[in-house]
Every structure is written in C-alpha cells, then in structure tokens.
Amino acid sequence: MLGIFKKDKRLGSASKRNYDIPLGKNEGADFLVLLVALMTFLAVMALSGSFALSGMTKRWSSGLENKLTIEIPAEKSNGELRSKAQIEDFTAKVVKTLEKNENIDSFNVLDEEDIRDLISPWLGEDMILDEIPLPGLISAQLHASTPEVLGGLEKDMALINDNIRIDTHETWLMSLLRMTGALKLSASAITLIIGLTTIVAVAGGVRARMAIHREDVELLHLMGASDEYITKQFQRHALILAGKGAAIGTVLSLITLFIIGQMTGGGDVQSVMPGLSLRPFQIAGLILLPGLACMIAALASRFTVLRVLAAMP
C-alpha cells in the first residue's frame, strides 16, 4: 500500500499538472476565475483612482502654495460702481506697494482680456462683457504665507482703500483637500473590502470542493497522505485559478485606464484635472496587485483546507 501511495504522490507532485484529487473537473472553477478577475479589476481601478487623487492634491497644493490674489472690486462699499479710471488708479497704487514689499517674490497684473477669460465661463460666451465693469486683479507670489506677512499686506491694502480684498485661496483649498482625502480613504477602504471579499470567496470555493471530494480526501488520509500533502493540492489549484483571474482582470483594467487616460489626457480638462500618468513606484504597485491576489487566494485556500482537515475524524 505504501508503494501505491508513493506512486500517487509522484503523480500529484508540484512539478506536474496531475492531481490525486480531480480538482480540474469542477464546474465552479470558471466562476472562481471570473470572481478573481472582477476583484482584481476593481482593485486596480480603486488603486489607480487613489494615485490620481494624490497627484491632483499635490498639483493643487503646489500650484497655490504661498500665492494670493488681490482684487479691486468694481463696486464700492456703498454699492456704487467704480469707473475704469478709478480701478486703474487703485491698481497702480497696489503695484507700487507690492514693489516695495520685501515679502513679495513676484506679482502679475491681469489685463482685461485675462479677466474676461476668467469670468466668461460663469457668465456665458453670449454675454456682452464690454458693458460690465471689470474688477482689478493682481496675483502675487509670497516668500512665505505667514500670518504676520498677510496681516502686514492687509494693512497696506487698507491704506489704499478698505474695499480691496486679499484672497489666499486657503478656505476653498482646504475644503477641496479634505474632499480628496476622503475620496482617497474611500478608495483604500474599497481595496480592503475587495481583499476581504476575495478571501471569503476563495475560502467558500475551497470548502465546496472539499465537500465534493470528501471521499477522495478521506481515501488519501487512509492511504497515509499527510494534511500538508492534501493542502498543497488544493492550494496549487486555487493558485492557478487565481493567476488566470488576476491576469484577465489586470489586462482589462489597464485597457480601461488607457481609454480613460486618452479621454482626459488633453484639452481644457488637463488644466484642472491631471491625466492618469503614473510614477514608476505607482506602476510597480499596480503590477504587484495580481501577485497579491494570487497570494491571497493561496493563503486563503491553505488555511481553509487545514481547518477542514483538522475537523475531520
């Protein structure tokens, strides 16, 4: 009997595709491949979305760091409209003040064409902007956006006119960063849920196969096969199925990302939202996902089989 078992063990060795248990004949194998493919696809998409949000956050933060906008409203505090000459006069005074301020690295006075380009998306292209009084806008770059520097600049502007506004973009930028942070956390949570779902699905599939082949497993036990030997059979089978599913899911996700990148990689969208260009370490992370899916499937099948075998008489 031992001689027969040694022969069977050689047939079921990892170097060949034969199994002592007919695992390859199960109809549920295709479902497990499909499930792992779907989980891998969703994980890659969620991780890519997290990478895109990180790039978006960094771009917005670096683009507005230590920057502010000085506005000379077209309307006075009492509701009266300023003339074009008055706005130009205040603009000239602001420019002189900024030139003397040592905390200002650089500044730029927006001309009427630039201001029209800024407000036209809100008012519409059909609006006759020549009939609308335009405010004066000056963008400035600071050495450091500290409360002392901002406070001093506000006092300088108040000496020119108490109606001049300084916008540091911090309020809406912080709200935007909180929103992107919440989305990144959601993407991470989705990835974790996908991993847990994969573990549960693989464990359930392995339990079902062990129930189907319970007699074969018991026969191998009677022939002297160890739990480790039986476990490796199920583990190898789950690893092969997971590898197929992970490869399919990865290819489909990369195709989807390529299409999305082509759709959002240019035009006016690029000025607001960055394209899906990934850094080398991010690409490496996406490449590791299929291997991680296979490892999860192998470990889930291993621990499941060992627990079921431990409960067998």
FIMIDO-344734 format. One line per 3 residues: their letters; for each residue x, y, z of N, C-alpha, C, O. Coordinates in pm, whole numbers. Layout:
N
a	X/Y/Z/X/Y/Z/X/Y/Z/X/Y/Z  ... $
This chain:
313
mlg	83/-121/0/0/0/0/86/125/0/54/224/-66  195/120/74/283/235/77/344/260/-59/365/375/-98  372/153/-132/427/169/-265/328/236/-358/365/322/-438 $
ifk	202/197/-347/99/259/-430/88/406/-398/78/489/-489  91/442/-270/79/583/-229/197/665/-279/181/780/-321  316/607/-275/433/679/-325/419/708/-473/463/814/-519 $
kdk	361/618/-548/339/642/-690/239/754/-710/259/841/-795  129/751/-632/28/857/-642/88/990/-602/55/1094/-661  174/989/-504/233/1115/-458/320/1175/-568/326/1297/-583 $
rlg	387/1087/-643/468/1138/-752/380/1200/-860/419/1301/-920  264/1143/-886/171/1198/-985/116/1332/-939/88/1419/-1021  101/1348/-811/46/1474/-760/149/1574/-720/117/1673/-653 $
sas	271/1553/-757/377/1646/-718/360/1778/-789/291/1787/-891  425/1883/-734/411/2018/-786/473/2033/-924/445/2131/-993  556/1940/-964/623/1953/-1093/535/1909/-1208/571/1932/-1324 $
krn	420/1848/-1181/329/1803/-1286/191/1862/-1263/161/1912/-1154  107/1854/-1367/-26/1913/-1358/-131/1813/-1310/-248/1849/-1299  -92/1688/-1282/-188/1588/-1235/-216/1607/-1086/-131/1654/-1011 $
ydi	-339/1568/-1047/-379/1575/-906/-426/1438/-861/-485/1363/-939  -401/1406/-737/-461/1285/-680/-610/1305/-661/-686/1208/-661  -654/1431/-645/-795/1466/-633/-836/1535/-764/-768/1629/-806 $
plg	-943/1492/-830/-982/1550/-961/-1037/1692/-947/-1155/1715/-974  -954/1786/-907/-999/1923/-886/-1030/1994/-1017/-1118/2080/-1022  -958/1958/-1123/-977/2027/-1250/-1109/1997/-1317/-1142/2063/-1416 $
kne	-1185/1900/-1267/-1313/1865/-1329/-1431/1942/-1272/-1544/1922/-1316  -1408/2030/-1174/-1517/2103/-1112/-1567/2214/-1203/-1487/2289/-1261  -1698/2225/-1216/-1755/2330/-1299/-1743/2467/-1234/-1749/2569/-1304 $
gad	-1726/2473/-1103/-1718/2601/-1033/-1585/2672/-1050/-1568/2783/-1001  -1489/2608/-1120/-1358/2670/-1138/-1369/2798/-1220/-1303/2898/-1190  -1453/2797/-1324/-1468/2917/-1408/-1525/3033/-1328/-1489/3149/-1351 $
flv	-1614/3003/-1236/-1672/3109/-1154/-1566/3173/-1066/-1566/3294/-1047  -1475/3091/-1011/-1370/3147/-925/-1275/3234/-1008/-1229/3338/-961  -1245/3190/-1131/-1160/3271/-1218/-1227/3405/-1247/-1163/3510/-1243 $
llv	-1356/3400/-1277/-1431/3523/-1306/-1435/3615/-1185/-1421/3737/-1198  -1453/3557/-1067/-1461/3637/-944/-1327/3705/-915/-1324/3824/-883  -1218/3631/-925/-1086/3689/-901/-1054/3797/-1005/-994/3899/-973 $
alm	-1095/3773/-1130/-1074/3874/-1235/-1148/4002/-1201/-1094/4111/-1217  -1271/3989/-1156/-1350/4107/-1121/-1290/4179/-1001/-1281/4301/-1001  -1248/4104/-900/-1188/4165/-782/-1057/4236/-817/-1029/4345/-766 $
tfl	-977/4175/-904/-850/4238/-946/-878/4365/-1025/-812/4467/-1005  -975/4358/-1114/-1012/4476/-1194/-1053/4592/-1102/-1007/4704/-1120  -1139/4564/-1007/-1186/4669/-916/-1072/4721/-829/-1065/4841/-801 $
avm	-982/4633/-785/-870/4676/-701/-776/4767/-778/-731/4868/-725  -746/4731/-903/-657/4815/-985/-721/4951/-1010/-653/5054/-1004  -850/4952/-1039/-919/5079/-1065/-922/5165/-940/-900/5286/-947 $
als	-950/5103/-825/-953/5180/-700/-815/5235/-665/-803/5350/-624  -711/5153/-681/-576/5199/-651/-533/5309/-748/-467/5405/-708  -568/5295/-875/-535/5398/-974/-607/5528/-941/-549/5636/-955 $
gsf	-732/5517/-898/-805/5637/-857/-739/5706/-739/-734/5829/-733  -688/5627/-645/-618/5685/-530/-490/5756/-575/-458/5863/-525  -418/5695/-671/-297/5759/-724/-331/5889/-795/-261/5989/-779 $
als	-441/5889/-873/-481/6010/-945/-519/6121/-847/-487/6237/-870  -587/6085/-739/-624/6184/-638/-501/6240/-569/-496/6359/-536  -401/6156/-546/-277/6204/-484/-207/6305/-574/-160/6408/-528 $
gmt	-202/6274/-704/-143/6367/-799/-219/6498/-809/-161/6605/-821  -352/6486/-804/-437/6604/-810/-417/6692/-688/-407/6815/-699  -410/6630/-571/-389/6706/-447/-255/6777/-447/-245/6894/-409 $
krw	-151/6705/-490/-17/6765/-494/-12/6881/-593/52/6983/-567  -79/6864/-705/-77/6969/-807/-147/7094/-758/-97/7205/-774  -264/7077/-699/-338/7193/-649/-263/7261/-534/-257/7383/-527 $
ssg	-205/7180/-445/-136/7239/-330/-13/7316/-373/10/7428/-328  68/7254/-461/190/7320/-505/160/7440/-593/236/7538/-594  49/7434/-668/15/7544/-757/-33/7667/-685/-20/7778/-737 $
len	-87/7652/-564/-140/7765/-490/-61/7794/-362/-101/7880/-284  48/7725/-341/126/7746/-220/190/7884/-222/255/7923/-319  170/7959/-113/225/8094/-96/179/8192/-205/248/8289/-237 $
klt	64/8164/-262/10/8255/-363/-118/8320/-312/-189/8262/-230  -146/8438/-360/-269/8508/-324/-313/8595/-441/-237/8623/-534  -438/8637/-433/-496/8724/-535/-549/8850/-468/-621/8843/-369 $
iei	-512/8963/-521/-560/9093/-472/-666/9144/-568/-640/9160/-688  -785/9170/-516/-896/9214/-601/-936/9357/-567/-954/9392/-450  -949/9438/-669/-1004/9573/-655/-1144/9568/-712/-1161/9575/-834 $
pae	-1246/9555/-627/-1383/9536/-675/-1430/9650/-764/-1391/9766/-747  -1515/9616/-860/-1573/9718/-948/-1684/9794/-876/-1733/9895/-927  -1723/9746/-759/-1831/9808/-683/-1777/9861/-550/-1702/9793/-480 $
ksn	-1817/9981/-516/-1775/10040/-389/-1855/9979/-274/-1950/9904/-295  -1814/10013/-152/-1883/9960/-34/-2028/10006/-28/-2113/9935/26  -2058/10127/-82/-2195/10180/-79/-2279/10134/-197/-2394/10176/-212 $
gel	-2223/10048/-281/-2300/9995/-393/-2278/10066/-524/-2324/10019/-628  -2208/10177/-523/-2181/10249/-647/-2071/10179/-726/-1983/10114/-670  -2077/10195/-859/-1978/10134/-945/-1859/10228/-964/-1874/10349/-977 $
rsk	-1742/10168/-966/-1623/10247/-992/-1603/10262/-1143/-1643/10177/-1222  -1541/10370/-1178/-1507/10390/-1319/-1380/10313/-1351/-1307/10270/-1261  -1356/10295/-1479/-1236/10225/-1523/-1111/10300/-1478/-1011/10238/-1441 $
aqi	-1117/10433/-1481/-1001/10514/-1439/-972/10495/-1291/-855/10491/-1251  -1077/10484/-1208/-1055/10464/-1064/-991/10329/-1037/-902/10317/-953  -1037/10227/-1107/-979/10094/-1087/-833/10092/-1130/-749/10033/-1063 $
edf	-803/10157/-1242/-664/10165/-1288/-576/10242/-1189/-460/10208/-1169  -632/10346/-1128/-556/10425/-1030/-524/10341/-907/-411/10340/-859  -625/10269/-855/-602/10182/-740/-502/10071/-776/-416/10035/-695 $
tak	-515/10017/-896/-423/9911/-939/-278/9960/-939/-188/9889/-895  -257/10081/-989/-122/10139/-990/-67/10157/-849/51/10133/-825  -152/10199/-755/-108/10216/-618/-74/10081/-554/22/10069/-479 $
vvk	-154/9980/-584/-125/9846/-531/8/9795/-584/87/9736/-510  32/9818/-713/157/9775/-775/277/9840/-706/376/9773/-677  270/9969/-679/379/10039/-611/402/9982/-472/516/9968/-428 $
tle	292/9950/-402/305/9892/-268/371/9754/-273/455/9722/-190  332/9674/-371/390/9540/-383/538/9547/-420/617/9464/-375  576/9644/-502/716/9659/-540/805/9691/-421/923/9654/-419 $
kne	750/9759/-322/827/9795/-203/826/9686/-96/905/9690/-2  736/9590/-110/721/9485/-9/827/9376/-30/829/9313/-135  913/9355/68/1020/9257/56/970/9112/61/1041/9020/23 $
nid	848/9093/109/793/8958/120/730/8909/-9/684/8795/-16  726/8992/-111/666/8956/-239/776/8910/-335/868/8986/-366  766/8786/-381/863/8735/-479/834/8791/-618/924/8840/-687 $
sfn	708/8785/-657/669/8833/-788/518/8859/-787/446/8812/-700  473/8935/-885/330/8960/-899/299/8986/-1046/386/9019/-1126  172/8969/-1078/128/8985/-1216/-8/9055/-1218/-102/9011/-1151 $
vld	-17/9162/-1295/-143/9235/-1309/-219/9177/-1428/-170/9179/-1541  -338/9125/-1403/-418/9067/-1510/-482/9178/-1593/-542/9271/-1539  -469/9167/-1725/-531/9266/-1811/-677/9230/-1835/-725/9126/-1788 $
eed	-749/9315/-1909/-892/9294/-1929/-921/9164/-2002/-1020/9097/-1972  -837/9128/-2095/-860/9003/-2169/-851/8882/-2078/-932/8790/-2088  -752/8882/-1987/-739/8772/-1892/-859/8764/-1799/-908/8655/-1768 $
ird	-906/8881/-1754/-1021/8882/-1663/-1147/8834/-1734/-1228/8762/-1676  -1163/8873/-1860/-1279/8826/-1937/-1275/8675/-1954/-1378/8608/-1947  -1155/8620/-1977/-1142/8475/-1991/-1179/8403/-1861/-1231/8292/-1864 $
lis	-1153/8468/-1747/-1184/8407/-1619/-1334/8406/-1590/-1386/8309/-1535  -1404/8513/-1628/-1545/8524/-1591/-1639/8476/-1701/-1758/8453/-1675  -1589/8459/-1823/-1677/8416/-1931/-1741/8279/-1908/-1857/8262/-1945 $
pwl	-1671/8179/-1846/-1739/8051/-1821/-1858/8065/-1726/-1950/7985/-1732  -1857/8166/-1638/-1965/8185/-1542/-2079/8267/-1600/-2196/8245/-1567  -2046/8362/-1686/-2149/8449/-1741/-2195/8405/-1879/-2300/8450/-1925 $
ged	-2120/8318/-1945/-2158/8271/-2076/-2086/8347/-2186/-2050/8464/-2171  -2067/8278/-2297/-1996/8340/-2408/-2080/8447/-2477/-2025/8537/-2542  -2213/8439/-2464/-2300/8534/-2533/-2315/8665/-2459/-2369/8761/-2513 $
mil	-2267/8671/-2336/-2279/8794/-2258/-2185/8901/-2314/-2070/8874/-2346  -2237/9024/-2326/-2156/9136/-2375/-2076/9190/-2257/-2128/9269/-2177  -1951/9148/-2247/-1870/9182/-2131/-1821/9327/-2134/-1778/9380/-2031 $
dei	-1827/9391/-2251/-1783/9529/-2259/-1872/9622/-2177/-1829/9730/-2136  -1995/9580/-2153/-2089/9663/-2079/-2083/9637/-1929/-2152/9704/-1852  -2001/9543/-1887/-1991/9508/-1745/-1860/9562/-1689/-1754/9537/-1745 $
plp	-1867/9638/-1578/-1742/9688/-1516/-1659/9571/-1463/-1710/9486/-1391  -1534/9567/-1499/-1445/9458/-1459/-1361/9499/-1339/-1314/9612/-1333  -1341/9409/-1244/-1256/9441/-1128/-1109/9439/-1167/-1074/9392/-1276 $
gli	-1026/9487/-1080/-882/9477/-1099/-831/9355/-1023/-865/9335/-907  -748/9274/-1088/-697/9153/-1026/-545/9149/-1039/-488/9174/-1146  -480/9115/-927/-335/9104/-924/-299/8976/-850/-338/8958/-735 $
saq	-227/8888/-915/-179/8766/-849/-37/8788/-799/45/8849/-867  -10/8739/-679/121/8762/-617/175/8633/-557/99/8548/-510  307/8620/-561/377/8506/-501/457/8556/-381/540/8647/-394 $
lha	431/8497/-264/500/8537/-141/620/8448/-113/629/8336/-162  713/8500/-32/821/8417/19/763/8307/107/796/8189/92  677/8348/200/611/8256/291/478/8317/333/470/8435/365 $
stp	375/8235/332/242/8284/365/218/8270/516/144/8183/561  283/8358/593/267/8357/738/162/8459/780/134/8553/705  102/8442/899/3/8539/945/58/8681/955/-13/8778/929 $
evl	187/8695/993/245/8828/1003/254/8896/867/222/9014/852  299/8820/766/311/8875/631/175/8914/576/159/9021/518  78/8826/594/-57/8854/543/-119/8973/615/-186/9057/554 $
ggl	-97/8979/747/-151/9090/824/-93/9224/778/-166/9322/766  39/9227/754/102/9349/706/53/9389/569/35/9508/541  31/9291/483/-18/9320/349/-162/9373/353/-197/9463/277 $
ekd	-243/9318/442/-381/9367/456/-383/9513/503/-467/9592/459  -292/9548/593/-284/9688/639/-243/9781/525/-295/9892/512  -147/9735/442/-104/9817/329/-219/9839/230/-234/9948/176 $
mal	-297/9735/206/-409/9748/114/-518/9838/171/-583/9914/99  -539/9830/303/-641/9913/367/-605/10061/359/-695/10145/354  -476/10094/357/-434/10233/342/-469/10288/203/-493/10407/187 $
ind	-470/10199/105/-508/10242/-31/-659/10255/-40/-711/10358/-83  -731/10149/2/-877/10151/5/-922/10031/88/-872/9920/72  -1018/10056/177/-1062/9948/266/-1151/9846/194/-1194/9748/255 $
nir	-1178/9869/66/-1262/9777/-10/-1179/9674/-88/-1236/9583/-149  -1048/9687/-86/-962/9594/-158/-955/9461/-83/-937/9459/39  -970/9352/-155/-976/9219/-93/-849/9140/-124/-789/9154/-230 $
idt	-812/9058/-27/-699/8966/-44/-750/8824/-26/-804/8789/79  -732/8742/-129/-779/8603/-124/-656/8512/-127/-582/8509/-225  -637/8437/-17/-524/8344/-9/-560/8203/-56/-474/8115/-56 $
het	-683/8181/-96/-732/8053/-150/-735/7941/-46/-765/7827/-78  -703/7974/79/-691/7869/179/-825/7803/212/-832/7682/233  -931/7884/217/-1061/7831/260/-1110/7722/166/-1138/7610/209 $
wlm	-1119/7756/37/-1172/7657/-57/-1071/7548/-85/-1109/7434/-115  -939/7581/-76/-838/7477/-99/-842/7371/11/-830/7252/-17  -859/7413/137/-867/7317/247/-989/7229/233/-983/7109/259 $
sll	-1101/7287/191/-1221/7207/168/-1198/7105/57/-1242/6990/66  -1129/7150/-47/-1101/7060/-159/-1006/6948/-117/-1025/6833/-157  -906/6981/-38/-812/6879/9/-880/6780/103/-848/6661/101 $
rmt	-973/6829/185/-1047/6737/273/-1132/6642/190/-1144/6523/222  -1191/6694/83/-1274/6610/-3/-1189/6502/-71/-1227/6385/-74  -1073/6542/-128/-988/6444/-193/-931/6344/-93/-912/6227/-126 $
gal	-905/6390/30/-860/6298/134/-965/6194/167/-934/6076/186  -1091/6238/173/-1200/6144/199/-1215/6044/85/-1243/5926/108  -1197/6091/-39/-1207/6002/-154/-1093/5900/-155/-1114/5784/-188 $
kls	-972/5944/-118/-859/5852/-110/-882/5747/-2/-849/5630/-20  -938/5790/112/-970/5695/218/-1075/5595/172/-1067/5477/204  -1174/5644/97/-1276/5555/43/-1216/5453/-54/-1252/5336/-52 $
asa	-1123/5500/-139/-1057/5408/-232/-978/5301/-157/-978/5185/-197  -910/5341/-50/-836/5244/30/-931/5144/97/-902/5025/105  -1045/5195/147/-1143/5106/209/-1201/5008/108/-1223/4890/139 $
itl	-1225/5057/-15/-1277/4969/-120/-1176/4859/-151/-1213/4743/-168  -1048/4896/-159/-943/4796/-186/-938/4691/-76/-922/4572/-103  -951/4736/51/-951/4642/163/-1072/4550/157/-1060/4430/180 $
iig	-1189/4606/125/-1310/4524/114/-1296/4422/3/-1340/4307/16  -1234/4463/-110/-1213/4371/-220/-1124/4254/-176/-1150/4139/-210  -1017/4286/-100/-930/4180/-50/-1003/4084/42/-987/3962/31 $
ltt	-1084/4137/133/-1160/4051/225/-1263/3967/149/-1284/3850/180  -1326/4028/49/-1424/3954/-32/-1356/3839/-106/-1412/3730/-116  -1237/3865/-157/-1163/3759/-226/-1130/3644/-132/-1141/3527/-170 $
iva	-1090/3677/-10/-1059/3573/88/-1183/3487/117/-1176/3364/119  -1296/3555/141/-1420/3481/170/-1461/3396/52/-1502/3281/70  -1452/3451/-69/-1494/3377/-188/-1406/3254/-212/-1456/3146/-241 $
vag	-1275/3272/-199/-1184/3159/-219/-1206/3053/-112/-1207/2934/-141  -1223/3098/12/-1248/3002/121/-1376/2924/97/-1381/2803/118  -1479/2995/53/-1606/2926/24/-1591/2828/-91/-1646/2718/-86 $
gvr	-1517/2868/-195/-1496/2777/-308/-1418/2654/-269/-1449/2543/-314  -1317/2671/-186/-1235/2557/-141/-1318/2464/-54/-1309/2342/-67  -1400/2521/34/-1486/2437/118/-1582/2355/32/-1607/2237/59 $
arm	-1636/2419/-73/-1728/2347/-161/-1657/2232/-232/-1714/2124/-246  -1535/2254/-276/-1460/2148/-344/-1423/2035/-248/-1423/1917/-284  -1391/2073/-126/-1360/1969/-28/-1484/1886/6/-1474/1766/32 $
aih	-1600/1952/5/-1723/1876/29/-1752/1781/-86/-1797/1668/-65  -1724/1828/-210/-1747/1744/-328/-1652/1624/-327/-1692/1512/-359  -1527/1647/-290/-1424/1542/-294/-1392/1489/-156/-1279/1448/-128 $
red	-1491/1491/-69/-1467/1444/68/-1421/1298/70/-1331/1263/146  -1481/1215/-11/-1443/1074/-13/-1299/1057/-61/-1225/974/-9  -1259/1138/-162/-1121/1129/-212/-1022/1172/-105/-916/1111/-88 $
vel	-1058/1278/-31/-971/1327/75/-957/1222/185/-847/1196/234  -1070/1161/223/-1065/1057/327/-984/936/281/-913/874/361  -996/903/152/-919/790/99/-770/818/104/-690/731/140 $
lhl	-731/941/69/-590/978/77/-540/972/221/-426/934/247  -627/1011/314/-590/1002/456/-564/857/494/-465/826/561  -654/768/451/-638/627/483/-511/568/421/-452/476/477 $
mga	-471/622/306/-351/574/239/-224/632/301/-113/595/263  -241/722/397/-126/775/468/-83/914/427/22/962/470  -163/980/342/-126/1115/299/-140/1211/416/-236/1203/494 $
sde	-45/1301/428/-49/1399/537/-140/1516/501/-177/1535/385  -177/1592/603/-260/1711/579/-187/1811/489/-248/1878/406  -56/1821/507/23/1914/426/19/1875/279/11/1961/192 $
yit	26/1746/251/23/1697/114/-111/1728/48/-115/1774/-66  -221/1704/120/-354/1731/65/-376/1881/48/-435/1927/-49  -325/1955/145/-342/2101/139/-274/2159/16/-329/2248/-49 $
kqf	-155/2109/-16/-82/2161/-132/-159/2137/-262/-147/2217/-356  -237/2031/-269/-315/2004/-390/-420/2114/-410/-433/2170/-520  -494/2145/-304/-596/2250/-314/-531/2388/-331/-580/2473/-405 $
qrh	-421/2408/-261/-354/2538/-268/-302/2565/-409/-316/2675/-462  -242/2463/-470/-190/2480/-606/-302/2504/-705/-289/2587/-795  -412/2433/-688/-526/2452/-778/-584/2593/-764/-615/2657/-865 $
ali	-599/2643/-642/-650/2778/-620/-554/2883/-675/-597/2986/-727  -424/2855/-663/-324/2950/-713/-331/2962/-865/-320/3072/-919  -349/2851/-933/-359/2853/-1079/-484/2929/-1124/-478/3012/-1215 $
lag	-596/2901/-1059/-721/2970/-1095/-710/3120/-1066/-753/3203/-1146  -653/3153/-951/-637/3294/-916/-543/3364/-1012/-565/3480/-1047  -437/3295/-1056/-345/3354/-1152/-413/3388/-1283/-389/3494/-1341 $
kga	-499/3298/-1330/-573/3324/-1454/-666/3445/-1436/-672/3534/-1520  -739/3444/-1324/-832/3555/-1300/-761/3688/-1283/-806/3790/-1335  -648/3687/-1210/-574/3811/-1188/-518/3866/-1318/-518/3987/-1340 $
aig	-470/3775/-1405/-416/3821/-1534/-526/3884/-1619/-505/3988/-1681  -643/3821/-1622/-755/3875/-1701/-798/4010/-1646/-817/4106/-1721  -815/4018/-1512/-859/4143/-1451/-759/4255/-1470/-798/4370/-1492 $
tvl	-629/4223/-1463/-526/4326/-1481/-525/4380/-1623/-517/4501/-1644  -534/4290/-1721/-535/4333/-1862/-656/4422/-1889/-642/4526/-1954  -773/4382/-1842/-894/4463/-1864/-885/4598/-1796/-927/4699/-1852 $
sli	-829/4601/-1675/-816/4729/-1603/-717/4822/-1672/-741/4942/-1680  -606/4767/-1722/-508/4850/-1792/-566/4907/-1921/-539/5022/-1957  -646/4827/-1991/-712/4877/-2112/-808/4990/-2075/-815/5092/-2144 $
tlf	-883/4971/-1967/-977/5074/-1922/-904/5201/-1883/-948/5311/-1918  -793/5188/-1811/-715/5305/-1771/-658/5377/-1892/-651/5500/-1894  -616/5301/-1992/-563/5362/-2113/-671/5444/-2183/-645/5555/-2230 $
iig	-791/5389/-2191/-902/5461/-2254/-936/5588/-2176/-956/5694/-2235  -941/5576/-2044/-970/5694/-1961/-861/5798/-1976/-889/5918/-1984  -734/5753/-1981/-624/5845/-1998/-631/5919/-2131/-598/6038/-2139 $
qmt	-674/5849/-2235/-688/5914/-2365/-803/6015/-2365/-796/6118/-2433  -907/5985/-2289/-1022/6075/-2284/-996/6200/-2201/-1053/6305/-2228  -912/6189/-2099/-889/6302/-2007/-747/6356/-2013/-709/6437/-1930 $
ggg	-670/6312/-2111/-529/6350/-2115/-499/6479/-2185/-381/6514/-2194  -595/6552/-2234/-567/6676/-2306/-685/6769/-2300/-786/6740/-2236  -671/6881/-2368/-779/6979/-2373/-789/7061/-2247/-695/7068/-2168 $
dvq	-906/7122/-2228/-927/7207/-2111/-929/7128/-1981/-901/7183/-1875  -962/6999/-1990/-968/6917/-1868/-831/6906/-1803/-821/6901/-1681  -726/6903/-1884/-591/6886/-1830/-550/7002/-1740/-467/6984/-1651 $
svm	-607/7120/-1762/-571/7235/-1679/-630/7225/-1540/-582/7290/-1447  -734/7144/-1523/-798/7130/-1392/-765/6995/-1329/-728/6988/-1212  -778/6889/-1408/-754/6755/-1357/-638/6692/-1433/-639/6690/-1556 $
pgl	-538/6641/-1362/-424/6580/-1430/-463/6449/-1496/-556/6382/-1452  -391/6414/-1603/-416/6287/-1667/-371/6171/-1580/-309/6191/-1475  -403/6049/-1625/-370/5931/-1546/-227/5885/-1575/-205/5768/-1606 $
slr	-132/5975/-1564/8/5939/-1577/59/5894/-1441/42/5963/-1340  122/5776/-1438/164/5716/-1313/315/5719/-1300/388/5711/-1399  361/5731/-1176/504/5727/-1149/551/5582/-1146/470/5490/-1135 $
pfq	684/5560/-1155/735/5421/-1157/692/5339/-1037/655/5222/-1052  695/5398/-916/657/5319/-798/508/5289/-797/466/5187/-743  427/5377/-858/284/5350/-868/256/5239/-969/170/5154/-946 $
iag	329/5240/-1080/315/5132/-1178/357/4999/-1114/294/4896/-1137  465/5003/-1035/510/4883/-966/402/4831/-871/382/4710/-859  333/4924/-804/224/4883/-714/111/4815/-789/54/4717/-741 $
lil	77/4867/-907/-29/4805/-987/14/4668/-1039/-67/4576/-1047  143/4655/-1074/193/4527/-1123/191/4422/-1012/170/4304/-1038  214/4466/-888/216/4372/-776/77/4323/-736/64/4222/-668 $
lpg	-27/4395/-778/-163/4357/-739/-201/4215/-784/-256/4140/-703  -173/4175/-910/-207/4037/-947/-136/3934/-860/-195/3834/-819  -7/3960/-830/64/3868/-742/5/3865/-603/0/3760/-539 $
lac	-41/3982/-555/-105/3987/-424/-235/3908/-424/-267/3840/-327  -311/3919/-535/-436/3843/-545/-408/3693/-542/-480/3617/-477  -304/3650/-612/-268/3508/-611/-225/3463/-472/-261/3354/-427 $
mia	-148/3546/-404/-102/3511/-270/-219/3500/-173/-225/3409/-90  -315/3595/-185/-434/3590/-101/-511/3462/-125/-556/3397/-30  -527/3426/-253/-601/3303/-286/-530/3180/-232/-594/3089/-179 $
ala	-397/3175/-246/-322/3059/-200/-329/3045/-47/-351/2936/4  -311/3156/23/-316/3152/169/-456/3119/219/-473/3042/314  -558/3179/154/-696/3151/196/-730/3005/178/-792/2943/264 $
srf	-688/2948/64/-716/2806/40/-638/2718/138/-690/2617/185  -516/2756/168/-433/2676/260/-496/2669/399/-515/2560/454  -527/2786/456/-582/2786/591/-720/2721/596/-757/2659/696 $
tvl	-797/2737/487/-929/2675/484/-918/2523/484/-988/2455/560  -831/2469/400/-814/2324/392/-762/2268/524/-808/2164/571  -665/2338/583/-610/2287/710/-716/2285/820/-720/2193/902 $
rvl	-804/2389/821/-909/2390/923/-1009/2277/900/-1052/2212/995  -1045/2255/773/-1142/2147/744/-1081/2012/776/-1148/1926/833  -955/1992/739/-889/1864/767/-875/1840/917/-885/1727/963 $
aam	-851/1948/992/-839/1933/1138/-969/1887/1201/-969/1820/1304  -1081/1924/1137/-1212/1884/1191/-1254/1746/1147/-1350/1691/1201  -1183/1687/1050/-1216/1553/1004/-1170/1449/1104/-1069/1468/1172 $
p	-1243/1338/1114/-1203/1231/1206/-1076/1159/1157/-1028/1066/1222 $
